[in-house]
Amino acid sequence: MGAPMSARAFPLQWPTGQPRSKTCRSSSYRVKPAAAIDELLESLRLLGATHVVVSANAPLRRDGRPYKDALDDIHADNGVAAYFTLGADQLVVA
């Protein structure tokens, strides 16, 4: 799925055609939002991704990390989409 070159960080830009769950499911993955975003950005860096935009319903800094006072917003709507370029491909992971 191609990522739009104009992907925005805030508000959440959910990928077109990607269904979104109406309910939040429990997960055994326990991590704070800031740590999850750090792990995501590090994984994308290791893959060689460029032009990374993390989109969420919480204001994010230019580096893709949430402002400290925005973490409650991420808990209220935990949808996140990461747009990036890998080689010649524009991709999104939601």
N, C-alpha and C positions, 0 to 999 in steps of 0.2 A: 504494500500500500504506500503510495507516495505521500510525502509530507509537504504541506504547503510551505513555500518559502517565507510566507508572512506569518508563520506560527507565532502566537503571542503567549506570554507567560501568564497573564491575568487579564480577564477572568479565564477560567478553564476553557480551552478550545478542544472539545472532544472530537476524535476523528470521524469524519463523515462516513456513514455506512457501518460503523462499529456499534453493535448494540451495547447498551449500558444497563447493568444490573439495577433493579429498582430497590433492592435490599442489600444491606451490608452483611457479608458472611464472616463468620469467625475464622480465624486463622491461627495456626500455631507459631507463625512468624511474629515475634514480638520485638518491635524496635520503635524508637521515637521517630516522628516524622523527619526531623532534621538529619538524623543518622541514616534513615532510609534514602533520603535524597543524596546524601554524601556517598553512600554505597552505589546508588544508581549512576551518579556522575563519574565515580571512579571506574565502574565497569565499562561505561561508554568510552572513557579515556583509554582504557586498556584495549578496547576493540579498535581504537583508532578513529572513533566517531568525531565529526566536526560539526560546527553550526548547531550545537545542542541548545534546545529550548525546552525547559520543563514547564508545562502548563498546568495550573491548578487554580482552585477557587480560593486562593489565599495569595496576597501580594508576595512576590518573590524578589529578591535582590537581583542585580544584573548577573551575578555568578550562579543563579539558579537555586540558591539556598533561601529558605523562608526567613522573613524578619521574625525576631523572637516573639513579638506580639501577634503575629499572624498564625501561630501554631494552633490556636483554638479553631480558627477557620478551616484548617486542613482536617481536623477531627470531625467537624460538622459535615463536610463533604470530602470524603477521602479519594475522590476521583483525581487521577493524575495521568497526563499523557506526556511522553518524552518524544520530541521531534528531533531528528538528527540526520546528518549525511554520513553515509558509509561508502567510501569509494565514489562511484557515480550515482549511487542510489539515495533517494530521499525516503526516509523511513519514519514510522511512528510506532511506539509501543504504549498501549494504554493499560 
